[in-house]
Amino acid sequence: MAERSAWRTAAQKRWPKAAWVTGDGPIAVVAPCRETTVTLWKTRGEAEKGKARIDRGGCGGMCNPARHQIVELSGADDE
Ligand SMILES: [Zn+2]
């Protein structure tokens, strides 16, 4: 049985239309481009590196890097 991450569950609740949620941790990099994809990271620094990578390389399909954002699942909901 696969281990289920509480962060992934939280991310899937928050972005129910996400094509996929991957990684693990309280910091989410959200790419709502062609499809919404969510990558979870343990620290903000890792999340920023992950975001920089998809900003450069694209998240797949019709990518607009300006739409990529970092969201803290554990913090206040200020989006
Ligand atoms: Zn994108």
PDB file of the backbone (N, CA, C, O) and the ligand in Angstrom, with CONECT records:
HET     ZN  A 101       1
ATOM      1  N   MET A   1       0.844  -1.198   0.000  1.00  0.00           N
ATOM      2  CA  MET A   1       0.000   0.000   0.000  1.00  0.00           C
ATOM      3  C   MET A   1       0.882   1.252   0.000  1.00  0.00           C
ATOM      4  O   MET A   1       1.798   1.381   0.812  1.00  0.00           O
ATOM      5  N   ALA A   2       0.597   2.139  -0.897  1.00  0.00           N
ATOM      6  CA  ALA A   2       1.395   3.360  -1.002  1.00  0.00           C
ATOM      7  C   ALA A   2       1.154   4.266   0.198  1.00  0.00           C
ATOM      8  O   ALA A   2       0.034   4.399   0.691  1.00  0.00           O
ATOM      9  N   GLU A   3       2.209   4.868   0.638  1.00  0.00           N
ATOM     10  CA  GLU A   3       2.069   5.801   1.741  1.00  0.00           C
ATOM     11  C   GLU A   3       1.471   7.100   1.220  1.00  0.00           C
ATOM     12  O   GLU A   3       1.868   7.631   0.182  1.00  0.00           O
ATOM     13  N   ARG A   4       0.525   7.576   1.963  1.00  0.00           N
ATOM     14  CA  ARG A   4      -0.190   8.762   1.509  1.00  0.00           C
ATOM     15  C   ARG A   4       0.315   9.967   2.307  1.00  0.00           C
ATOM     16  O   ARG A   4       0.298   9.960   3.538  1.00  0.00           O
ATOM     17  N   SER A   5       0.755  10.979   1.601  1.00  0.00           N
ATOM     18  CA  SER A   5       1.271  12.154   2.278  1.00  0.00           C
ATOM     19  C   SER A   5       0.139  13.116   2.612  1.00  0.00           C
ATOM     20  O   SER A   5      -0.735  13.381   1.787  1.00  0.00           O
ATOM     21  N   ALA A   6       0.172  13.630   3.830  1.00  0.00           N
ATOM     22  CA  ALA A   6      -0.840  14.614   4.239  1.00  0.00           C
ATOM     23  C   ALA A   6      -0.742  15.872   3.381  1.00  0.00           C
ATOM     24  O   ALA A   6      -1.749  16.516   3.088  1.00  0.00           O
ATOM     25  N   TRP A   7       0.491  16.217   2.981  1.00  0.00           N
ATOM     26  CA  TRP A   7       0.645  17.420   2.137  1.00  0.00           C
ATOM     27  C   TRP A   7       0.028  17.204   0.774  1.00  0.00           C
ATOM     28  O   TRP A   7      -0.603  18.102   0.216  1.00  0.00           O
ATOM     29  N   ARG A   8       0.215  15.998   0.236  1.00  0.00           N
ATOM     30  CA  ARG A   8      -0.410  15.735  -1.074  1.00  0.00           C
ATOM     31  C   ARG A   8      -1.923  15.787  -0.984  1.00  0.00           C
ATOM     32  O   ARG A   8      -2.601  16.314  -1.867  1.00  0.00           O
ATOM     33  N   THR A   9      -2.436  15.227   0.101  1.00  0.00           N
ATOM     34  CA  THR A   9      -3.885  15.255   0.288  1.00  0.00           C
ATOM     35  C   THR A   9      -4.370  16.701   0.369  1.00  0.00           C
ATOM     36  O   THR A   9      -5.377  17.065  -0.239  1.00  0.00           O
ATOM     37  N   ALA A  10      -3.635  17.522   1.135  1.00  0.00           N
ATOM     38  CA  ALA A  10      -4.011  18.934   1.275  1.00  0.00           C
ATOM     39  C   ALA A  10      -3.950  19.636  -0.080  1.00  0.00           C
ATOM     40  O   ALA A  10      -4.825  20.438  -0.408  1.00  0.00           O
ATOM     41  N   ALA A  11      -2.915  19.332  -0.866  1.00  0.00           N
ATOM     42  CA  ALA A  11      -2.765  19.978  -2.175  1.00  0.00           C
ATOM     43  C   ALA A  11      -3.888  19.553  -3.117  1.00  0.00           C
ATOM     44  O   ALA A  11      -4.406  20.365  -3.883  1.00  0.00           O
ATOM     45  N   GLN A  12      -4.255  18.290  -3.055  1.00  0.00           N
ATOM     46  CA  GLN A  12      -5.319  17.817  -3.946  1.00  0.00           C
ATOM     47  C   GLN A  12      -6.663  18.431  -3.566  1.00  0.00           C
ATOM     48  O   GLN A  12      -7.513  18.667  -4.426  1.00  0.00           O
ATOM     49  N   LYS A  13      -6.845  18.684  -2.284  1.00  0.00           N
ATOM     50  CA  LYS A  13      -8.078  19.367  -1.869  1.00  0.00           C
ATOM     51  C   LYS A  13      -8.075  20.805  -2.351  1.00  0.00           C
ATOM     52  O   LYS A  13      -9.098  21.340  -2.778  1.00  0.00           O
ATOM     53  N   ARG A  14      -6.896  21.422  -2.272  1.00  0.00           N
ATOM     54  CA  ARG A  14      -6.823  22.838  -2.620  1.00  0.00           C
ATOM     55  C   ARG A  14      -6.908  23.059  -4.133  1.00  0.00           C
ATOM     56  O   ARG A  14      -7.484  24.042  -4.599  1.00  0.00           O
ATOM     57  N   TRP A  15      -6.319  22.121  -4.892  1.00  0.00           N
ATOM     58  CA  TRP A  15      -6.365  22.226  -6.361  1.00  0.00           C
ATOM     59  C   TRP A  15      -7.007  20.966  -6.926  1.00  0.00           C
ATOM     60  O   TRP A  15      -6.315  20.121  -7.496  1.00  0.00           O
ATOM     61  N   PRO A  16      -8.316  20.830  -6.775  1.00  0.00           N
ATOM     62  CA  PRO A  16      -8.976  19.577  -7.182  1.00  0.00           C
ATOM     63  C   PRO A  16      -8.855  19.308  -8.678  1.00  0.00           C
ATOM     64  O   PRO A  16      -9.024  18.169  -9.112  1.00  0.00           O
ATOM     65  N   LYS A  17      -8.563  20.344  -9.477  1.00  0.00           N
ATOM     66  CA  LYS A  17      -8.462  20.132 -10.925  1.00  0.00           C
ATOM     67  C   LYS A  17      -7.038  19.832 -11.357  1.00  0.00           C
ATOM     68  O   LYS A  17      -6.784  19.667 -12.551  1.00  0.00           O
ATOM     69  N   ALA A  18      -6.117  19.757 -10.432  1.00  0.00           N
ATOM     70  CA  ALA A  18      -4.725  19.502 -10.802  1.00  0.00           C
ATOM     71  C   ALA A  18      -4.602  18.179 -11.551  1.00  0.00           C
ATOM     72  O   ALA A  18      -5.176  17.164 -11.157  1.00  0.00           O
ATOM     73  N   ALA A  19      -3.833  18.217 -12.649  1.00  0.00           N
ATOM     74  CA  ALA A  19      -3.600  16.988 -13.407  1.00  0.00           C
ATOM     75  C   ALA A  19      -2.786  16.012 -12.572  1.00  0.00           C
ATOM     76  O   ALA A  19      -3.022  14.804 -12.611  1.00  0.00           O
ATOM     77  N   TRP A  20      -1.837  16.533 -11.823  1.00  0.00           N
ATOM     78  CA  TRP A  20      -1.083  15.702 -10.900  1.00  0.00           C
ATOM     79  C   TRP A  20      -0.466  16.531  -9.797  1.00  0.00           C
ATOM     80  O   TRP A  20      -0.237  17.733  -9.931  1.00  0.00           O
ATOM     81  N   VAL A  21      -0.208  15.844  -8.709  1.00  0.00           N
ATOM     82  CA  VAL A  21       0.494  16.430  -7.566  1.00  0.00           C
ATOM     83  C   VAL A  21       1.664  15.503  -7.282  1.00  0.00           C
ATOM     84  O   VAL A  21       1.485  14.294  -7.135  1.00  0.00           O
ATOM     85  N   THR A  22       2.861  16.071  -7.205  1.00  0.00           N
ATOM     86  CA  THR A  22       4.024  15.239  -6.976  1.00  0.00           C
ATOM     87  C   THR A  22       4.919  15.860  -5.918  1.00  0.00           C
ATOM     88  O   THR A  22       4.719  17.014  -5.537  1.00  0.00           O
ATOM     89  N   GLY A  23       5.893  15.118  -5.446  1.00  0.00           N
ATOM     90  CA  GLY A  23       6.771  15.604  -4.394  1.00  0.00           C
ATOM     91  C   GLY A  23       6.084  15.501  -3.039  1.00  0.00           C
ATOM     92  O   GLY A  23       5.036  14.872  -2.896  1.00  0.00           O
ATOM     93  N   ASP A  24       6.706  16.140  -2.047  1.00  0.00           N
ATOM     94  CA  ASP A  24       6.148  16.098  -0.701  1.00  0.00           C
ATOM     95  C   ASP A  24       6.682  17.272   0.102  1.00  0.00           C
ATOM     96  O   ASP A  24       7.870  17.588   0.037  1.00  0.00           O
ATOM     97  N   GLY A  25       5.811  17.912   0.853  1.00  0.00           N
ATOM     98  CA  GLY A  25       6.232  19.022   1.689  1.00  0.00           C
ATOM     99  C   GLY A  25       5.197  20.124   1.693  1.00  0.00           C
ATOM    100  O   GLY A  25       4.218  20.068   0.949  1.00  0.00           O
ATOM    101  N   PRO A  26       5.410  21.129   2.531  1.00  0.00           N
ATOM    102  CA  PRO A  26       4.403  22.172   2.743  1.00  0.00           C
ATOM    103  C   PRO A  26       4.444  23.321   1.737  1.00  0.00           C
ATOM    104  O   PRO A  26       3.564  24.182   1.747  1.00  0.00           O
ATOM    105  N   ILE A  27       5.464  23.341   0.863  1.00  0.00           N
ATOM    106  CA  ILE A  27       5.567  24.443  -0.100  1.00  0.00           C
ATOM    107  C   ILE A  27       5.222  23.906  -1.484  1.00  0.00           C
ATOM    108  O   ILE A  27       5.848  22.963  -1.968  1.00  0.00           O
ATOM    109  N   ALA A  28       4.229  24.509  -2.109  1.00  0.00           N
ATOM    110  CA  ALA A  28       3.772  24.035  -3.410  1.00  0.00           C
ATOM    111  C   ALA A  28       4.202  25.000  -4.509  1.00  0.00           C
ATOM    112  O   ALA A  28       4.082  26.216  -4.362  1.00  0.00           O
ATOM    113  N   VAL A  29       4.710  24.442  -5.621  1.00  0.00           N
ATOM    114  CA  VAL A  29       4.901  25.222  -6.843  1.00  0.00           C
ATOM    115  C   VAL A  29       3.746  24.845  -7.758  1.00  0.00           C
ATOM    116  O   VAL A  29       3.612  23.691  -8.166  1.00  0.00           O
ATOM    117  N   VAL A  30       2.919  25.827  -8.073  1.00  0.00           N
ATOM    118  CA  VAL A  30       1.711  25.585  -8.849  1.00  0.00           C
ATOM    119  C   VAL A  30       1.900  26.162 -10.241  1.00  0.00           C
ATOM    120  O   VAL A  30       2.288  27.321 -10.392  1.00  0.00           O
ATOM    121  N   ALA A  31       1.627  25.357 -11.255  1.00  0.00           N
ATOM    122  CA  ALA A  31       1.759  25.796 -12.635  1.00  0.00           C
ATOM    123  C   ALA A  31       0.415  25.625 -13.337  1.00  0.00           C
ATOM    124  O   ALA A  31       0.127  24.560 -13.882  1.00  0.00           O
ATOM    125  N   PRO A  32      -0.410  26.680 -13.322  1.00  0.00           N
ATOM    126  CA  PRO A  32      -1.748  26.576 -13.909  1.00  0.00           C
ATOM    127  C   PRO A  32      -1.734  26.940 -15.394  1.00  0.00           C
ATOM    128  O   PRO A  32      -2.431  27.861 -15.820  1.00  0.00           O
ATOM    129  N   CYS A  33      -0.948  26.224 -16.167  1.00  0.00           N
ATOM    130  CA  CYS A  33      -0.823  26.548 -17.595  1.00  0.00           C
ATOM    131  C   CYS A  33      -1.782  25.670 -18.384  1.00  0.00           C
ATOM    132  O   CYS A  33      -2.990  25.729 -18.154  1.00  0.00           O
ATOM    133  N   ARG A  34      -1.279  24.856 -19.307  1.00  0.00           N
ATOM    134  CA  ARG A  34      -2.182  24.005 -20.078  1.00  0.00           C
ATOM    135  C   ARG A  34      -3.029  23.139 -19.152  1.00  0.00           C
ATOM    136  O   ARG A  34      -4.247  23.048 -19.306  1.00  0.00           O
ATOM    137  N   GLU A  35      -2.369  22.511 -18.197  1.00  0.00           N
ATOM    138  CA  GLU A  35      -3.064  21.827 -17.124  1.00  0.00           C
ATOM    139  C   GLU A  35      -2.447  22.344 -15.836  1.00  0.00           C
ATOM    140  O   GLU A  35      -1.297  22.782 -15.820  1.00  0.00           O
ATOM    141  N   THR A  36      -3.210  22.291 -14.767  1.00  0.00           N
ATOM    142  CA  THR A  36      -2.633  22.673 -13.479  1.00  0.00           C
ATOM    143  C   THR A  36      -1.808  21.515 -12.961  1.00  0.00           C
ATOM    144  O   THR A  36      -2.288  20.386 -12.857  1.00  0.00           O
ATOM    145  N   THR A  37      -0.553  21.811 -12.635  1.00  0.00           N
ATOM    146  CA  THR A  37       0.296  20.795 -12.018  1.00  0.00           C
ATOM    147  C   THR A  37       0.867  21.372 -10.733  1.00  0.00           C
ATOM    148  O   THR A  37       1.138  22.569 -10.642  1.00  0.00           O
ATOM    149  N   VAL A  38       1.043  20.518  -9.755  1.00  0.00           N
ATOM    150  CA  VAL A  38       1.497  20.950  -8.436  1.00  0.00           C
ATOM    151  C   VAL A  38       2.694  20.097  -8.039  1.00  0.00           C
ATOM    152  O   VAL A  38       2.639  18.867  -8.074  1.00  0.00           O
ATOM    153  N   THR A  39       3.773  20.769  -7.664  1.00  0.00           N
ATOM    154  CA  THR A  39       4.958  20.076  -7.150  1.00  0.00           C
ATOM    155  C   THR A  39       5.188  20.546  -5.720  1.00  0.00           C
ATOM    156  O   THR A  39       5.223  21.748  -5.455  1.00  0.00           O
ATOM    157  N   LEU A  40       5.344  19.605  -4.805  1.00  0.00           N
ATOM    158  CA  LEU A  40       5.513  19.946  -3.389  1.00  0.00           C
ATOM    159  C   LEU A  40       6.978  19.843  -2.990  1.00  0.00           C
ATOM    160  O   LEU A  40       7.707  18.971  -3.465  1.00  0.00           O
ATOM    161  N   TRP A  41       7.398  20.754  -2.104  1.00  0.00           N
ATOM    162  CA  TRP A  41       8.789  20.839  -1.662  1.00  0.00           C
ATOM    163  C   TRP A  41       8.818  21.011  -0.156  1.00  0.00           C
ATOM    164  O   TRP A  41       7.874  21.518   0.450  1.00  0.00           O
ATOM    165  N   LYS A  42       9.918  20.580   0.431  1.00  0.00           N
ATOM    166  CA  LYS A  42      10.022  20.643   1.889  1.00  0.00           C
ATOM    167  C   LYS A  42      10.399  22.031   2.386  1.00  0.00           C
ATOM    168  O   LYS A  42      10.013  22.421   3.488  1.00  0.00           O
ATOM    169  N   THR A  43      11.149  22.778   1.584  1.00  0.00           N
ATOM    170  CA  THR A  43      11.566  24.114   2.011  1.00  0.00           C
ATOM    171  C   THR A  43      11.292  25.115   0.888  1.00  0.00           C
ATOM    172  O   THR A  43      11.135  24.755  -0.278  1.00  0.00           O
ATOM    173  N   ARG A  44      11.241  26.370   1.286  1.00  0.00           N
ATOM    174  CA  ARG A  44      11.011  27.430   0.302  1.00  0.00           C
ATOM    175  C   ARG A  44      12.169  27.517  -0.692  1.00  0.00           C
ATOM    176  O   ARG A  44      11.959  27.778  -1.877  1.00  0.00           O
ATOM    177  N   GLY A  45      13.397  27.296  -0.201  1.00  0.00           N
ATOM    178  CA  GLY A  45      14.553  27.333  -1.092  1.00  0.00           C
ATOM    179  C   GLY A  45      14.455  26.286  -2.189  1.00  0.00           C
ATOM    180  O   GLY A  45      14.719  26.568  -3.358  1.00  0.00           O
ATOM    181  N   GLU A  46      14.073  25.072  -1.799  1.00  0.00           N
ATOM    182  CA  GLU A  46      13.908  24.009  -2.804  1.00  0.00           C
ATOM    183  C   GLU A  46      12.788  24.361  -3.771  1.00  0.00           C
ATOM    184  O   GLU A  46      12.890  24.123  -4.975  1.00  0.00           O
ATOM    185  N   ALA A  47      11.724  24.929  -3.229  1.00  0.00           N
ATOM    186  CA  ALA A  47      10.588  25.295  -4.093  1.00  0.00           C
ATOM    187  C   ALA A  47      11.014  26.341  -5.111  1.00  0.00           C
ATOM    188  O   ALA A  47      10.610  26.290  -6.273  1.00  0.00           O
ATOM    189  N   GLU A  48      11.841  27.303  -4.663  1.00  0.00           N
ATOM    190  CA  GLU A  48      12.263  28.340  -5.595  1.00  0.00           C
ATOM    191  C   GLU A  48      13.165  27.788  -6.686  1.00  0.00           C
ATOM    192  O   GLU A  48      13.113  28.237  -7.831  1.00  0.00           O
ATOM    193  N   LYS A  49      13.999  26.806  -6.324  1.00  0.00           N
ATOM    194  CA  LYS A  49      14.814  26.140  -7.356  1.00  0.00           C
ATOM    195  C   LYS A  49      13.932  25.378  -8.331  1.00  0.00           C
ATOM    196  O   LYS A  49      14.142  25.426  -9.543  1.00  0.00           O
ATOM    197  N   GLY A  50      12.953  24.681  -7.799  1.00  0.00           N
ATOM    198  CA  GLY A  50      12.040  23.925  -8.656  1.00  0.00           C
ATOM    199  C   GLY A  50      11.269  24.838  -9.590  1.00  0.00           C
ATOM    200  O   GLY A  50      11.068  24.527 -10.764  1.00  0.00           O
ATOM    201  N   LYS A  51      10.839  25.979  -9.044  1.00  0.00           N
ATOM    202  CA  LYS A  51      10.093  26.929  -9.868  1.00  0.00           C
ATOM    203  C   LYS A  51      10.987  27.517 -10.948  1.00  0.00           C
ATOM    204  O   LYS A  51      10.570  27.671 -12.095  1.00  0.00           O
ATOM    205  N   ALA A  52      12.248  27.850 -10.565  1.00  0.00           N
ATOM    206  CA  ALA A  52      13.183  28.411 -11.546  1.00  0.00           C
ATOM    207  C   ALA A  52      13.375  27.435 -12.710  1.00  0.00           C
ATOM    208  O   ALA A  52      13.495  27.842 -13.866  1.00  0.00           O
ATOM    209  N   ARG A  53      13.400  26.134 -12.380  1.00  0.00           N
ATOM    210  CA  ARG A  53      13.597  25.130 -13.425  1.00  0.00           C
ATOM    211  C   ARG A  53      12.418  25.114 -14.384  1.00  0.00           C
ATOM    212  O   ARG A  53      12.616  25.087 -15.599  1.00  0.00           O
ATOM    213  N   ILE A  54      11.185  25.130 -13.859  1.00  0.00           N
ATOM    214  CA  ILE A  54      10.059  25.103 -14.806  1.00  0.00           C
ATOM    215  C   ILE A  54       9.859  26.461 -15.462  1.00  0.00           C
ATOM    216  O   ILE A  54       9.320  26.535 -16.566  1.00  0.00           O
ATOM    217  N   ASP A  55      10.289  27.550 -14.797  1.00  0.00           N
ATOM    218  CA  ASP A  55      10.217  28.858 -15.461  1.00  0.00           C
ATOM    219  C   ASP A  55      11.085  28.860 -16.715  1.00  0.00           C
ATOM    220  O   ASP A  55      10.709  29.415 -17.747  1.00  0.00           O
ATOM    221  N   ARG A  56      12.253  28.228 -16.606  1.00  0.00           N
ATOM    222  CA  ARG A  56      13.174  28.174 -17.760  1.00  0.00           C
ATOM    223  C   ARG A  56      12.712  27.172 -18.792  1.00  0.00           C
ATOM    224  O   ARG A  56      12.641  27.468 -19.985  1.00  0.00           O
ATOM    225  N   GLY A  57      12.398  25.972 -18.310  1.00  0.00           N
ATOM    226  CA  GLY A  57      12.157  24.869 -19.239  1.00  0.00           C
ATOM    227  C   GLY A  57      10.709  24.702 -19.640  1.00  0.00           C
ATOM    228  O   GLY A  57      10.402  23.968 -20.579  1.00  0.00           O
ATOM    229  N   GLY A  58       9.817  25.376 -18.937  1.00  0.00           N
ATOM    230  CA  GLY A  58       8.397  25.194 -19.210  1.00  0.00           C
ATOM    231  C   GLY A  58       7.877  24.002 -18.435  1.00  0.00           C
ATOM    232  O   GLY A  58       8.610  23.053 -18.156  1.00  0.00           O
ATOM    233  N   CYS A  59       6.593  24.066 -18.089  1.00  0.00           N
ATOM    234  CA  CYS A  59       6.011  23.003 -17.282  1.00  0.00           C
ATOM    235  C   CYS A  59       5.336  21.986 -18.183  1.00  0.00           C
ATOM    236  O   CYS A  59       4.739  21.026 -17.695  1.00  0.00           O
ATOM    237  N   GLY A  60       5.421  22.181 -19.480  1.00  0.00           N
ATOM    238  CA  GLY A  60       4.781  21.247 -20.412  1.00  0.00           C
ATOM    239  C   GLY A  60       3.640  21.952 -21.129  1.00  0.00           C
ATOM    240  O   GLY A  60       2.813  22.614 -20.502  1.00  0.00           O
ATOM    241  N   GLY A  61       3.602  21.806 -22.435  1.00  0.00           N
ATOM    242  CA  GLY A  61       2.488  22.373 -23.195  1.00  0.00           C
ATOM    243  C   GLY A  61       2.564  23.882 -23.299  1.00  0.00           C
ATOM    244  O   GLY A  61       3.645  24.455 -23.434  1.00  0.00           O
ATOM    245  N   MET A  62       1.409  24.516 -23.236  1.00  0.00           N
ATOM    246  CA  MET A  62       1.302  25.958 -23.412  1.00  0.00           C
ATOM    247  C   MET A  62       1.679  26.626 -22.105  1.00  0.00           C
ATOM    248  O   MET A  62       0.835  26.849 -21.237  1.00  0.00           O
ATOM    249  N   CYS A  63       2.959  26.944 -21.977  1.00  0.00           N
ATOM    250  CA  CYS A  63       3.454  27.400 -20.691  1.00  0.00           C
ATOM    251  C   CYS A  63       3.613  28.910 -20.662  1.00  0.00           C
ATOM    252  O   CYS A  63       4.195  29.499 -21.573  1.00  0.00           O
ATOM    253  N   ASN A  64       3.103  29.519 -19.633  1.00  0.00           N
ATOM    254  CA  ASN A  64       3.327  30.930 -19.374  1.00  0.00           C
ATOM    255  C   ASN A  64       3.961  31.059 -17.995  1.00  0.00           C
ATOM    256  O   ASN A  64       3.254  31.044 -16.987  1.00  0.00           O
ATOM    257  N   PRO A  65       5.304  31.186 -17.937  1.00  0.00           N
ATOM    258  CA  PRO A  65       5.992  31.159 -16.639  1.00  0.00           C
ATOM    259  C   PRO A  65       5.493  32.206 -15.658  1.00  0.00           C
ATOM    260  O   PRO A  65       5.633  32.023 -14.449  1.00  0.00           O
ATOM    261  N   ALA A  66       4.919  33.294 -16.141  1.00  0.00           N
ATOM    262  CA  ALA A  66       4.414  34.326 -15.226  1.00  0.00           C
ATOM    263  C   ALA A  66       3.287  33.794 -14.354  1.00  0.00           C
ATOM    264  O   ALA A  66       2.983  34.370 -13.309  1.00  0.00           O
ATOM    265  N   ARG A  67       2.669  32.701 -14.775  1.00  0.00           N
ATOM    266  CA  ARG A  67       1.556  32.153 -13.986  1.00  0.00           C
ATOM    267  C   ARG A  67       2.036  31.193 -12.907  1.00  0.00           C
ATOM    268  O   ARG A  67       1.279  30.852 -11.998  1.00  0.00           O
ATOM    269  N   HIS A  68       3.274  30.761 -12.999  1.00  0.00           N
ATOM    270  CA  HIS A  68       3.779  29.853 -11.966  1.00  0.00           C
ATOM    271  C   HIS A  68       3.827  30.582 -10.633  1.00  0.00           C
ATOM    272  O   HIS A  68       4.203  31.753 -10.580  1.00  0.00           O
ATOM    273  N   GLN A  69       3.453  29.906  -9.564  1.00  0.00           N
ATOM    274  CA  GLN A  69       3.511  30.567  -8.266  1.00  0.00           C
ATOM    275  C   GLN A  69       3.863  29.585  -7.167  1.00  0.00           C
ATOM    276  O   GLN A  69       3.653  28.377  -7.276  1.00  0.00           O
ATOM    277  N   ILE A  70       4.408  30.158  -6.100  1.00  0.00           N
ATOM    278  CA  ILE A  70       4.745  29.374  -4.913  1.00  0.00           C
ATOM    279  C   ILE A  70       3.676  29.647  -3.862  1.00  0.00           C
ATOM    280  O   ILE A  70       3.370  30.799  -3.553  1.00  0.00           O
ATOM    281  N   VAL A  71       3.119  28.583  -3.325  1.00  0.00           N
ATOM    282  CA  VAL A  71       2.058  28.703  -2.324  1.00  0.00           C
ATOM    283  C   VAL A  71       2.458  27.877  -1.109  1.00  0.00           C
ATOM    284  O   VAL A  71       2.837  26.713  -1.240  1.00  0.00           O
ATOM    285  N   GLU A  72       2.374  28.478   0.066  1.00  0.00           N
ATOM    286  CA  GLU A  72       2.670  27.748   1.298  1.00  0.00           C
ATOM    287  C   GLU A  72       1.384  27.129   1.823  1.00  0.00           C
ATOM    288  O   GLU A  72       0.447  27.828   2.207  1.00  0.00           O
ATOM    289  N   LEU A  73       1.363  25.809   1.831  1.00  0.00           N
ATOM    290  CA  LEU A  73       0.146  25.125   2.295  1.00  0.00           C
ATOM    291  C   LEU A  73      -0.090  25.345   3.781  1.00  0.00           C
ATOM    292  O   LEU A  73      -1.229  25.347   4.246  1.00  0.00           O
ATOM    293  N   SER A  74       1.003  25.530   4.524  1.00  0.00           N
ATOM    294  CA  SER A  74       0.864  25.641   5.967  1.00  0.00           C
ATOM    295  C   SER A  74       0.558  27.078   6.403  1.00  0.00           C
ATOM    296  O   SER A  74       0.112  27.305   7.527  1.00  0.00           O
ATOM    297  N   GLY A  75       0.793  28.029   5.530  1.00  0.00           N
ATOM    298  CA  GLY A  75       0.648  29.427   5.924  1.00  0.00           C
ATOM    299  C   GLY A  75      -0.765  29.939   5.710  1.00  0.00           C
ATOM    300  O   GLY A  75      -1.680  29.177   5.399  1.00  0.00           O
ATOM    301  N   ALA A  76      -0.923  31.233   5.882  1.00  0.00           N
ATOM    302  CA  ALA A  76      -2.222  31.861   5.683  1.00  0.00           C
ATOM    303  C   ALA A  76      -2.607  31.763   4.210  1.00  0.00           C
ATOM    304  O   ALA A  76      -1.749  31.777   3.326  1.00  0.00           O
ATOM    305  N   ASP A  77      -3.867  31.668   3.972  1.00  0.00           N
ATOM    306  CA  ASP A  77      -4.363  31.580   2.601  1.00  0.00           C
ATOM    307  C   ASP A  77      -4.516  32.987   2.052  1.00  0.00           C
ATOM    308  O   ASP A  77      -5.578  33.602   2.145  1.00  0.00           O
ATOM    309  N   ASP A  78      -3.423  33.481   1.475  1.00  0.00           N
ATOM    310  CA  ASP A  78      -3.446  34.882   1.021  1.00  0.00           C
ATOM    311  C   ASP A  78      -3.502  34.982  -0.483  1.00  0.00           C
ATOM    312  O   ASP A  78      -3.252  36.051  -1.038  1.00  0.00           O
ATOM    313  N   GLU A  79      -3.820  33.902  -1.151  1.00  0.00           N
ATOM    314  CA  GLU A  79      -3.928  33.921  -2.629  1.00  0.00           C
ATOM    315  C   GLU A  79      -5.238  34.582  -3.035  1.00  0.00           C
ATOM    316  O   GLU A  79      -5.527  34.700  -4.226  1.00  0.00           O
TER     317      GLU A  79
HETATM  318 ZN    ZN A 101       3.917  26.731 -17.103  1.00  0.00          ZN2+
END
